[in-house]
Amino acid sequence: MPADDIPGVVVTGAAGGIGTAVAREAVDRGCRVLALVRQPPADPSVLDFPGVHVCPSDVSRQDAGDAVTRALARSGISRVDVLVNAAGIVRHGTRLAATSADDVLESLNVHCVGALRVARACLPALLRAPRPAVLNLTSRHGSLALASAGGVQGVEVSYAYRIAKAAQNMLTACLHQELAPRVRVLAVHPGRVSTAIAPADADRSPAEAARHLLDLAENAPQEWSGRFVEPPSTFLEW
Ligand SMILES: NC(=O)c1ccc[n+]([C@@H]2O[C@H](COP(=O)([O-])OP(=O)(O)OC[C@H]3O[C@@H](n4cnc5c(N)ncnc54)[C@H](OP(=O)(O)O)[C@@H]3O)[C@@H](O)[C@H]2O)c1
């Protein structure tokens, strides 16, 4: 098959639980994958399979976009059908007095500005795909509606994570406003997934989350762009 006929998937945070599973699932579906990792995974074999091009990319760096552009060129992936922004950090700070402003800024830089840098670098290649999708992995905890109603029962506020996810949600809305319907852009709460940052009530495996995410990218109708979704088809309030 000519390279341009093979769907391309870019995933950030690809050494993480959901990112690795997305890379594997995408290859199983016949896609070529650019797996962007902050640092090589502890076990390099998790991403060492045909169809996956692994590249270092710290999305919090100013030059992250240029690095992604170069990585796309090196990988030979000219069209990006799906971009999954999965890079994420959790900085705890459940009391105002103990919350570090640096943690908030670092979290904003990774979850929101990092996703912006990568989306900008991928845009030309997204526009080469017939029906592209950007999935920004967010969290139910980034919902202003949920937080202002008291949040999830029993879960303490976490300033840095929630502020960063809420900002990333606005990024999703802005990208939607500019790019839809040509590019579908969704804020996706992946569910409670058993990874390194899993919540105590995690009930979904990374592999299941990855299947849901790629099904969503493939099947989400245009009207779902600009919405806050938990796969397979639950809509959350912003
Ligand atoms: N797991 C859940 O239940 C859940 C629920 C809601 C939302 N999410 C969101 O889903 C996404 C994936 O989470 P996960 O559960 O797969 O967590 P994870 O296993 O901790 O993976 C997150 C990945 O992001 C990478 N990362 C951190 N900072 C980065 C940076 N500056 N540049 C590039 N990569 C960076 C981490 O790299 P290192 O390994 O080098 O630290 C890690 O590989 C996150 O955005 C998270 O907030 C997860």
The ligand as an SDF file (V2000), in Angstrom:
LIG
                    3D

 48 52  0  0  0  0  0  0  0  0999 V2000
   -5.8080    6.6990   34.1210 N   0  0  0  0  0  0  0  0  0  0  0  0
   -6.9690    7.3030   34.2720 C   0  0  0  0  0  0  0  0  0  0  0  0
   -7.9030    6.7750   34.9240 O   0  0  0  0  0  0  0  0  0  0  0  0
   -7.2140    8.6500   33.6560 C   0  0  0  0  0  0  0  0  0  0  0  0
   -8.4410    9.2850   33.9260 C   0  0  0  0  0  0  0  0  0  0  0  0
   -8.6970   10.5280   33.3670 C   0  0  0  0  0  0  0  0  0  0  0  0
   -7.7620   11.1160   32.5350 C   0  0  0  0  0  0  0  0  0  0  0  0
   -6.5760   10.4930   32.2920 N   0  0  0  0  0  0  0  0  0  0  0  0
   -5.6220   11.1680   31.4150 C   0  0  0  0  0  0  0  0  0  0  0  0
   -5.1810   10.2820   30.4270 O   0  0  0  0  0  0  0  0  0  0  0  0
   -3.8460   10.6330   30.0260 C   0  0  0  0  0  0  0  0  0  0  0  0
   -2.9540    9.3920   30.0760 C   0  0  0  0  0  0  0  0  0  0  0  0
   -2.8650    8.9770   31.4340 O   0  0  0  0  0  0  0  0  0  0  0  0
   -2.3420    7.5440   31.8980 P   0  0  0  0  0  0  0  0  0  0  0  0
   -3.3600    7.0310   32.8070 O   0  0  0  0  0  0  0  0  0  0  0  0
   -1.8840    6.7500   30.7350 O   0  0  0  0  0  0  0  0  0  0  0  0
   -1.0940    7.9950   32.8000 O   0  0  0  0  0  0  0  0  0  0  0  0
    0.4380    7.5620   32.7480 P   0  0  0  0  0  0  0  0  0  0  0  0
    0.5620    6.0920   32.6610 O   0  0  0  0  0  0  0  0  0  0  0  0
    1.0860    8.2500   33.9030 O   0  0  0  0  0  0  0  0  0  0  0  0
    0.9370    8.2000   31.3860 O   0  0  0  0  0  0  0  0  0  0  0  0
    1.1570    9.5710   31.2270 C   0  0  0  0  0  0  0  0  0  0  0  0
    2.3610    9.7250   30.3240 C   0  0  0  0  0  0  0  0  0  0  0  0
    2.5470   11.1280   30.0650 O   0  0  0  0  0  0  0  0  0  0  0  0
    3.9350   11.3370   30.0240 C   0  0  0  0  0  0  0  0  0  0  0  0
    4.3280   12.7150   30.2520 N   0  0  0  0  0  0  0  0  0  0  0  0
    4.3490   13.4010   31.4150 C   0  0  0  0  0  0  0  0  0  0  0  0
    4.8480   14.6250   31.2090 N   0  0  0  0  0  0  0  0  0  0  0  0
    5.1650   14.7010   29.8920 C   0  0  0  0  0  0  0  0  0  0  0  0
    5.7560   15.6930   29.0810 C   0  0  0  0  0  0  0  0  0  0  0  0
    6.1280   16.8650   29.5900 N   0  0  0  0  0  0  0  0  0  0  0  0
    5.9400   15.4210   27.7800 N   0  0  0  0  0  0  0  0  0  0  0  0
    5.5760   14.2410   27.2550 C   0  0  0  0  0  0  0  0  0  0  0  0
    5.0320   13.2440   27.9750 N   0  0  0  0  0  0  0  0  0  0  0  0
    4.8300   13.4890   29.2790 C   0  0  0  0  0  0  0  0  0  0  0  0
    4.4920   10.4490   31.1200 C   0  0  0  0  0  0  0  0  0  0  0  0
    5.8610   10.2690   30.8460 O   0  0  0  0  0  0  0  0  0  0  0  0
    6.8750    9.6670   31.9290 P   0  0  0  0  0  0  0  0  0  0  0  0
    6.5350    8.2090   31.9510 O   0  0  0  0  0  0  0  0  0  0  0  0
    8.1950    9.9590   31.3520 O   0  0  0  0  0  0  0  0  0  0  0  0
    6.5820   10.3450   33.2200 O   0  0  0  0  0  0  0  0  0  0  0  0
    3.6670    9.2010   30.9450 C   0  0  0  0  0  0  0  0  0  0  0  0
    4.2960    8.3040   30.0670 O   0  0  0  0  0  0  0  0  0  0  0  0
   -3.4000   11.7510   30.9690 C   0  0  0  0  0  0  0  0  0  0  0  0
   -3.5630   12.9950   30.3480 O   0  0  0  0  0  0  0  0  0  0  0  0
   -4.3640   11.6270   32.1350 C   0  0  0  0  0  0  0  0  0  0  0  0
   -4.5480   12.8490   32.8030 O   0  0  0  0  0  0  0  0  0  0  0  0
   -6.2830    9.2720   32.8400 C   0  0  0  0  0  0  0  0  0  0  0  0
  1  2  1  0
  2  3  2  0
  2  4  1  0
  4  5  1  0
  4 48  2  0
  5  6  2  0
  6  7  1  0
  7  8  2  0
  8  9  1  0
  8 48  1  0
  9 10  1  0
  9 46  1  0
 10 11  1  0
 11 12  1  0
 11 44  1  0
 12 13  1  0
 13 14  1  0
 14 15  2  0
 14 16  1  0
 14 17  1  0
 17 18  1  0
 18 19  2  0
 18 20  1  0
 18 21  1  0
 21 22  1  0
 22 23  1  0
 23 24  1  0
 23 42  1  0
 24 25  1  0
 25 26  1  0
 25 36  1  0
 26 27  1  0
 26 35  1  0
 27 28  2  0
 28 29  1  0
 29 30  1  0
 29 35  2  0
 30 31  1  0
 30 32  2  0
 32 33  1  0
 33 34  2  0
 34 35  1  0
 36 37  1  0
 36 42  1  0
 37 38  1  0
 38 39  2  0
 38 40  1  0
 38 41  1  0
 42 43  1  0
 44 45  1  0
 44 46  1  0
 46 47  1  0
M  CHG  2   8   1  16  -1
M  END
$$$$
